[in-house]
């Protein structure tokens, strides 16, 4: 009886141990799945937090503008009433006064003619501006209408153009970027995506006002001035020789390394005076801050955090216009840069593949 009872207890113990082991395995997998789900939810929550913060800033600005507009309307209404009263008094006075041809006031027809003349002058000036008669700095070769970037006006006294020169600018596909990293420097410069970005800078440079100053910057893990190598100073556009020299230096750049947006924005903020307009050509969120990262991989949430840190380095009163050539695997980039352009009063666009 004792031997039979001992065997039965052994069997029961083995069965119980198997159940415990199975429970531990299932519970461990459940915890791993839960961690993955929580990470995805946390990423989505951070994006929503960012959008809410930006929306609150925009709402406060809109409320301020609405109040200012209401105030202007009230002032205009009061002025209109005062003008009407003054006009009625003047009419009564004119009827009582004898007519004097030497002190004749302008008639309604005279005023209409003057307004029509002014409208014609405005139309003529706008047509000259659009055609840029005698004011185009560089000639862009090619056929057809090249004014694809509608809504983007190149204006200001001090204009900065910053182009992302990192390795990702060689191709929109991550796999092809990794493949091109082992090619020669000449092959990297000939990458189609990089050439589109360089031609975009050509287009922007051709629109620079002749009486303005410019600064051309290429950035990857560091920021480099191409118009004033070794320092960051405003260069007069003048006859375009300095602009052409800067573009030639850009063509010598080899796209490589990661992307530090913080470095280039710090350089722009420290310029004296600060830029009136910034034109930023890029494809994705930054992969590093001021220093190179220790790890070779980075998450989308960390890139968004680096973008926020860099954004704080630039004042809100400087328009940042973003021209984007999207990179796969970076879904947060378009929304982040769109919010940046909108918050600063700039423009955001992603040109079609056949441009320029």
Buried (B, 14 or more C-beta within 10 A) or exposed (E): EEEEEEEEEEEEEEEEEEEEEEEEEEEEEEEEEEEEEEEEEEBEEBBEEBEEEBEEEEEEEEEEEEEEEEEEEEEEEEEEEEEEEEEEEEEEEEEEEEEEEEEEEEEEEEEEEEEEEEEEEEEEEEEEEEEEEEEBBBEEEEEEEEEBBEEBEBEBEBBBBBBBBBBBBBBBBEEBBEEBEEEEEEEBBEBEBBBBBBBBBBBBBBBBBEEBBBBBBBBBBBBBBBBBEEEBEBBEBEEBEBBEBBBEBBEEBBBBBBBBBBBBBBBBEEBEEBBBBBBBBBBBBBBBBEEEBEEEEBEBBBBBBBBEBBBEBBEEEBBBBBBBBBBBEBEBBBBBBBBBBBBBEBBBBBBEEEEB
